Amino acid sequence: MKIVVHYAEIGLKGRNRPRFEERLRLGLQRVLAPVGPVTVAHRFGRLLVELPDSIPFDQVKTHISRCFGVAYYGRVSVCAPSLEALESELTEFLRQRKFASFGIRARRAEKRHPFRSSDIARQLGQFVASQTGARVDLRNPDQWIDIHVLTDEALILHERIPGPGGMPTGSAGRASCLISGGIDSPVASYELMKRGASLDFIHFHSAPFTSGASVDKVRDLVGRLARYQGPSTLFIVPFGELQTELVQEAPAEPRIVLYRRFMLRIAEVLAHRRRGLALITGESLGQVSSQTLANLDTINRVATLPVLRPLIGMDKQEIISRAQQIDTFDISIEPDDDCCSYLMPARPATFTRPDRIDRIESKLDVAHMVERTVERVQQEIIEPEP
């Protein structure tokens, strides 16, 4: 089985384009390795995948859908780069299809051939019409026939299947995502992976003050997200002791903002271990009390790395729809004790001032609290879910 894979944005990368193409080639090899022996080769602005014919194409489609950077793809017939060879190969292609109208889309990637793209379309259009009796329709045909002529071979596409788009995994560098067992942060993770970021995951839990259900959920969520980038690092942060100390030493109303500031501090330490360039959260503007502009500003003041919030302008239904689309919603709605609900104040502040929070924290041994928590962090490698 031979499959041609096309990309979109990568083609605009100028002199950096080979690096992005190689990232995409490696990504295709990774996602397709579980289905069988695979080779992926560069071909003039596209990639050609070869797999055993015995592998079901539906299984192949499932795995390619997890490879960011793919604009569209499809099975192909391969022949010599001549009009005569294309006519011969089209005979079998036409035998398997019935249509009343068709259009030819021809691309000549190799300009040294003695014919032009228009010559290919005209001669093969006449051939298809004579073989099938179908009429030419270049606006809305029953069947498009796509032909790509390369240096040493020509390709006849059997279909054009949309890919997931985005940029190849790893092409944008490494970042760390603060992931809970809820709906939002897995979606935020997906959105950044789609833009080429390789992610590590950081989960804060309040065990033994709460059950360990959130940790098990997050392992499952990371396993599902790892389908898109391969084995993934998960940091499991015991946060309950620090929360208890904040309850004893700080006022109740700004408690959630204080939690979030400490989370960013701890996450930065862990991100630096992995040479991460940014932190990612699933916050959406105004969704809960800690996500007002004022509180986000107060929280951000402690970060030195960029804090990326890909869901900031999305409402809850949009996020739920995305979670359902990427297959994380069913895990996220399982019941658990989230660390943010442990020792929640009765009336959380919706507007905090950084100077007031700084005064509260000046009475705390912030550096020691962060260091003590980081020392107890567990690190795991989560394998992709099948």
C-alpha positions as CSV (number, residue, x, y, z in Angstrom):
1,M,0.0,0.0,0.0
2,K,1.3,3.4,-0.9
3,I,0.0,6.6,0.5
4,V,0.9,10.2,-0.4
5,V,0.8,12.8,2.4
6,H,0.6,16.5,1.8
7,Y,1.3,19.4,4.2
8,A,0.2,23.1,4.1
9,E,2.0,25.5,6.5
10,I,5.3,23.7,6.2
11,G,5.5,24.8,2.6
12,L,5.9,28.5,3.8
13,K,8.9,27.9,6.0
14,G,11.6,28.9,3.4
15,R,15.0,27.6,4.2
16,N,13.7,25.9,7.4
17,R,11.3,23.8,5.4
18,P,13.6,20.7,5.3
19,R,13.7,20.6,9.1
20,F,9.9,20.7,9.3
21,E,9.5,18.1,6.6
22,E,11.8,15.8,8.5
23,R,9.8,16.3,11.7
24,L,6.7,15.3,9.8
25,R,8.4,12.2,8.3
26,L,9.5,11.1,11.7
27,G,6.0,11.7,13.1
28,L,4.4,9.6,10.4
29,Q,6.9,6.8,11.1
30,R,6.1,7.0,14.8
31,V,2.3,6.9,14.5
32,L,2.3,4.2,11.9
33,A,4.9,1.9,13.5
34,P,2.2,0.1,15.6
35,V,0.3,-1.0,12.5
36,G,3.2,-2.7,10.7
37,P,6.5,-2.1,8.9
38,V,6.5,1.3,7.4
39,T,8.8,3.5,5.3
40,V,8.3,7.2,4.7
41,A,10.3,9.1,2.1
42,H,10.4,12.7,0.8
43,R,8.9,13.4,-2.6
44,F,8.9,16.9,-4.0
45,G,6.8,18.8,-1.4
46,R,5.0,15.6,-0.2
47,L,5.8,12.4,1.6
48,L,5.3,8.9,0.3
49,V,4.3,6.2,2.8
50,E,4.7,2.5,2.1
51,L,3.0,-0.2,4.1
52,P,2.1,-3.9,3.6
53,D,-1.1,-4.3,1.5
54,S,-2.5,-6.6,4.2
55,I,-3.0,-3.8,6.7
56,P,-6.6,-2.5,6.7
57,F,-6.8,1.1,5.4
58,D,-9.3,2.1,8.2
59,Q,-6.6,1.3,10.7
60,V,-4.1,3.3,8.8
61,K,-6.5,6.3,8.7
62,T,-6.9,6.2,12.5
63,H,-3.2,6.5,13.1
64,I,-2.5,9.2,10.5
65,S,-5.3,11.3,12.1
66,R,-2.9,11.5,15.1
67,C,0.0,13.0,13.1
68,F,0.0,16.8,13.3
69,G,1.2,18.5,10.2
70,V,-0.8,16.4,7.7
71,A,-3.0,18.6,5.5
72,Y,-4.5,15.7,3.5
73,Y,-3.5,12.2,2.3
74,G,-4.7,9.3,0.2
75,R,-3.8,6.0,-1.3
76,V,-2.0,6.2,-4.7
77,S,-1.2,4.1,-7.7
78,V,2.4,4.6,-8.8
79,C,3.7,4.3,-12.4
80,A,6.4,5.7,-14.7
81,P,6.2,9.5,-15.3
82,S,4.9,9.2,-18.9
83,L,1.5,9.8,-20.4
84,E,1.4,6.3,-21.8
85,A,2.1,4.8,-18.4
86,L,-0.5,7.0,-16.8
87,E,-3.2,5.9,-19.3
88,S,-2.3,2.2,-18.6
89,E,-2.5,2.8,-14.8
90,L,-5.8,4.7,-15.1
91,T,-7.4,1.7,-16.8
92,E,-7.4,-0.2,-13.5
93,F,-8.4,3.0,-11.5
94,L,-11.4,3.5,-13.8
95,R,-12.5,-0.2,-13.6
96,Q,-13.1,0.2,-9.9
97,R,-15.3,3.4,-10.1
98,K,-18.5,4.6,-11.7
99,F,-19.3,8.3,-12.3
100,A,-21.2,10.5,-14.7
101,S,-18.8,13.4,-14.6
102,F,-15.1,13.9,-13.8
103,G,-12.3,16.5,-13.6
104,I,-8.6,16.1,-13.9
105,R,-6.3,17.9,-11.5
106,A,-2.7,17.5,-12.7
107,R,0.5,18.8,-11.0
108,R,3.9,18.5,-12.6
109,A,6.4,18.8,-9.8
110,E,9.4,18.0,-12.1
111,K,9.6,20.7,-14.8
112,R,12.1,18.8,-17.0
113,H,9.4,16.5,-18.4
114,P,8.6,17.3,-22.1
115,F,4.9,17.9,-21.3
116,R,3.1,20.5,-19.1
117,S,0.4,20.1,-16.5
118,S,-2.2,21.3,-19.1
119,D,-1.0,18.5,-21.5
120,I,-1.5,15.9,-18.8
121,A,-5.0,17.1,-18.0
122,R,-6.1,17.4,-21.7
123,Q,-4.7,14.0,-22.9
124,L,-5.8,12.0,-19.9
125,G,-9.2,13.8,-19.9
126,Q,-9.8,12.6,-23.4
127,F,-8.7,9.1,-22.4
128,V,-11.1,8.9,-19.4
129,A,-14.0,10.3,-21.4
130,S,-13.4,7.6,-24.1
131,Q,-13.1,4.8,-21.6
132,T,-16.2,5.8,-19.4
133,G,-18.4,8.0,-21.5
134,A,-18.5,10.5,-18.6
135,R,-18.5,14.2,-19.2
136,V,-15.9,16.7,-18.0
137,D,-17.0,19.0,-15.2
138,L,-14.3,21.2,-13.6
139,R,-16.6,22.8,-11.1
140,N,-18.4,20.0,-9.2
141,P,-17.6,16.6,-10.7
142,D,-18.7,13.3,-9.3
143,Q,-15.1,12.2,-9.4
144,W,-11.9,14.2,-9.2
145,I,-8.8,12.5,-10.6
146,D,-5.6,13.9,-9.1
147,I,-2.3,13.2,-10.8
148,H,1.1,14.2,-9.6
149,V,4.1,13.8,-11.9
150,L,7.4,13.6,-10.1
151,T,11.0,13.0,-11.3
152,D,11.0,9.2,-11.5
153,E,7.3,8.3,-10.9
154,A,3.8,9.5,-11.3
155,L,1.0,9.2,-8.7
156,I,-2.7,8.8,-9.2
157,L,-4.6,9.6,-6.0
158,H,-7.5,7.4,-5.0
159,E,-8.9,9.9,-2.5
160,R,-8.2,13.1,-0.6
161,I,-8.7,12.6,3.1
162,P,-8.3,15.6,5.4
163,G,-5.6,15.3,8.0
164,P,-5.5,17.0,11.5
165,G,-3.5,19.9,10.2
166,G,-1.2,22.0,12.4
167,M,2.6,21.7,12.7
168,P,4.7,18.5,13.2
169,T,5.3,17.4,16.7
170,G,8.4,18.8,18.2
171,S,8.9,21.5,15.7
172,A,8.0,24.3,18.1
173,G,10.1,23.2,21.1
174,R,9.1,21.9,24.6
175,A,6.6,23.2,27.1
176,S,4.9,22.1,30.3
177,C,1.2,21.8,30.8
178,L,-0.5,22.1,34.1
179,I,-3.1,19.3,33.7
180,S,-6.0,18.5,36.0
181,G,-8.5,15.7,35.7
182,G,-11.1,18.1,34.2
183,I,-12.2,19.0,30.7
184,D,-10.2,22.1,30.0
185,S,-6.5,21.4,30.4
186,P,-6.5,18.3,28.1
187,V,-8.0,20.4,25.4
188,A,-5.4,23.1,26.0
189,S,-2.7,20.4,25.7
190,Y,-4.1,19.2,22.4
191,E,-4.2,22.8,21.0
192,L,-0.5,23.4,21.8
193,M,0.6,19.9,20.5
194,K,-1.2,20.7,17.3
195,R,1.0,23.8,16.9
196,G,4.1,21.6,17.2
197,A,4.9,21.8,20.9
198,S,6.2,18.7,22.7
199,L,4.6,18.7,26.1
200,D,5.4,17.5,29.6
201,F,2.5,17.3,32.0
202,I,2.3,18.5,35.6
203,H,-0.5,17.4,37.9
204,F,-1.2,18.8,41.4
205,H,-3.1,16.6,43.8
206,S,-4.2,16.9,47.4
207,A,-3.8,13.2,48.5
208,P,-4.0,12.0,51.2
209,F,-6.4,14.7,52.2
210,T,-8.5,13.7,49.1
211,S,-8.6,10.4,47.2
212,G,-6.1,9.5,44.5
213,A,-8.7,9.4,41.8
214,S,-7.5,12.5,40.0
215,V,-4.0,11.0,39.6
216,D,-5.4,7.9,38.0
217,K,-7.6,10.0,35.7
218,V,-4.7,12.2,34.6
219,R,-2.6,9.1,33.8
220,D,-5.4,8.0,31.5
221,L,-5.7,11.5,30.0
222,V,-2.0,11.7,29.3
223,G,-2.0,8.3,27.8
224,R,-4.7,9.4,25.4
225,L,-2.9,12.7,24.6
226,A,0.4,10.8,24.1
227,R,-1.1,9.2,21.0
228,Y,-0.2,12.5,19.3
229,Q,3.4,12.8,20.5
230,G,4.6,9.4,21.8
231,P,5.7,8.5,25.4
232,S,5.1,11.5,27.7
233,T,6.6,12.7,31.0
234,L,4.1,13.3,33.8
235,F,5.1,15.0,37.1
236,I,2.8,14.2,40.0
237,V,3.0,17.0,42.6
238,P,1.7,16.5,46.2
239,F,0.0,19.8,46.9
240,G,-2.2,19.2,50.0
241,E,0.4,20.0,52.6
242,L,1.2,23.4,51.0
243,Q,-2.5,24.1,50.8
244,T,-3.0,23.3,54.4
245,E,-0.2,25.7,55.4
246,L,-1.7,28.5,53.3
247,V,-5.1,28.0,55.1
248,Q,-3.3,28.5,58.4
249,E,-1.2,31.5,57.4
250,A,-3.3,33.4,54.8
251,P,-6.8,35.0,54.5
252,A,-9.5,32.9,53.0
253,E,-10.7,35.1,50.1
254,P,-7.5,35.1,47.9
255,R,-6.7,31.5,48.7
256,I,-7.3,30.2,45.2
257,V,-5.1,32.9,43.7
258,L,-2.4,31.9,46.2
259,Y,-2.7,28.3,45.2
260,R,-2.3,29.2,41.5
261,R,0.7,31.3,42.2
262,F,2.5,28.5,44.0
263,M,1.5,26.1,41.2
264,L,3.2,28.3,38.6
265,R,6.3,28.6,40.8
266,I,6.6,24.8,41.2
267,A,5.7,24.2,37.5
268,E,8.6,26.5,36.5
269,V,11.1,24.5,38.5
270,L,9.9,21.3,36.8
271,A,9.8,22.9,33.4
272,H,13.4,24.1,33.7
273,R,14.5,20.5,34.4
274,R,13.2,19.6,31.0
275,R,14.4,22.8,29.2
276,G,10.8,23.8,28.8
277,L,10.2,27.2,27.1
278,A,6.6,27.9,28.4
279,L,3.8,26.9,30.7
280,I,0.4,26.0,29.5
281,T,-2.9,26.1,31.4
282,G,-6.5,25.4,30.5
283,E,-7.9,28.7,31.9
284,S,-10.8,30.5,30.1
285,L,-11.5,34.1,30.8
286,G,-14.2,34.6,33.4
287,Q,-15.0,30.9,33.7
288,V,-14.3,30.7,37.5
289,S,-13.3,33.2,40.1
290,S,-9.5,32.7,39.6
291,Q,-9.9,33.4,35.9
292,T,-10.9,37.0,35.9
293,L,-8.5,39.4,34.3
294,A,-7.5,40.9,37.6
295,N,-6.7,37.5,39.1
296,L,-4.9,36.2,36.0
297,D,-2.7,39.3,36.2
298,T,-2.0,38.7,39.9
299,I,-1.2,35.0,39.2
300,N,1.1,35.8,36.2
301,R,3.3,38.1,38.2
302,V,5.2,35.2,39.7
303,A,6.0,33.6,36.3
304,T,9.2,34.1,34.4
305,L,8.4,31.7,31.6
306,P,5.5,32.7,29.2
307,V,2.1,31.3,30.4
308,L,0.1,30.2,27.4
309,R,-3.7,29.9,27.6
310,P,-5.0,28.6,24.3
311,L,-8.6,28.4,25.6
312,I,-8.7,31.9,27.0
313,G,-11.4,33.1,24.5
314,M,-13.5,29.9,24.4
315,D,-16.7,29.3,26.2
316,K,-17.5,26.1,28.1
317,Q,-19.6,24.5,25.3
318,E,-16.9,25.1,22.8
319,I,-14.3,23.4,25.1
320,I,-16.7,20.5,25.7
321,S,-17.2,20.0,22.0
322,R,-13.5,20.0,21.4
323,A,-12.9,17.5,24.2
324,Q,-15.5,15.2,22.6
325,Q,-13.8,15.6,19.3
326,I,-10.4,14.6,20.6
327,D,-11.7,11.8,22.8
328,T,-10.8,13.1,26.2
329,F,-14.3,14.1,27.4
330,D,-15.3,10.6,28.6
331,I,-12.3,10.4,31.0
332,S,-12.6,14.0,32.1
333,I,-16.2,13.7,33.4
334,E,-15.4,10.7,35.6
335,P,-15.8,11.8,39.3
336,D,-12.7,12.7,41.3
337,D,-11.4,15.1,44.0
338,D,-9.7,18.0,42.2
339,C,-6.9,19.7,44.3
340,C,-8.5,23.1,43.7
341,S,-11.7,22.0,45.5
342,Y,-9.7,21.0,48.6
343,L,-9.9,23.8,51.2
344,M,-11.9,26.0,48.9
345,P,-12.9,29.3,50.6
346,A,-16.6,30.0,50.9
347,R,-16.3,33.3,49.0
348,P,-13.3,33.3,46.7
349,A,-12.0,36.7,45.6
350,T,-12.8,37.7,42.0
351,F,-10.5,40.7,42.1
352,T,-7.1,40.7,43.7
353,R,-4.3,43.3,43.7
354,P,-0.7,42.0,43.2
355,D,0.6,44.3,46.0
356,R,-1.8,42.8,48.6
357,I,-0.9,39.3,47.6
358,D,2.8,40.2,47.8
359,R,2.3,41.4,51.3
360,I,0.6,38.1,52.3
361,E,3.4,36.1,50.7
362,S,6.1,38.2,52.4
363,K,5.1,36.6,55.7
364,L,5.6,33.1,54.2
365,D,8.8,31.2,53.4
366,V,7.9,30.9,49.8
367,A,11.2,29.5,48.5
368,H,11.2,26.8,51.2
369,M,7.5,25.8,50.6
370,V,8.3,25.4,46.8
371,E,11.5,23.5,47.4
372,R,9.9,21.2,49.9
373,T,7.1,20.4,47.5
374,V,9.4,19.9,44.5
375,E,11.4,17.4,46.5
376,R,8.4,15.1,46.8
377,V,7.4,15.2,43.2
378,Q,7.1,11.8,41.4
379,Q,8.0,11.5,37.7
380,E,6.5,8.9,35.4
381,I,6.7,8.1,31.7
382,I,3.2,7.5,30.3
383,E,3.0,5.3,27.1
384,P,0.4,6.2,24.4
385,E,-3.0,4.6,24.7
386,P,-3.6,2.2,21.7
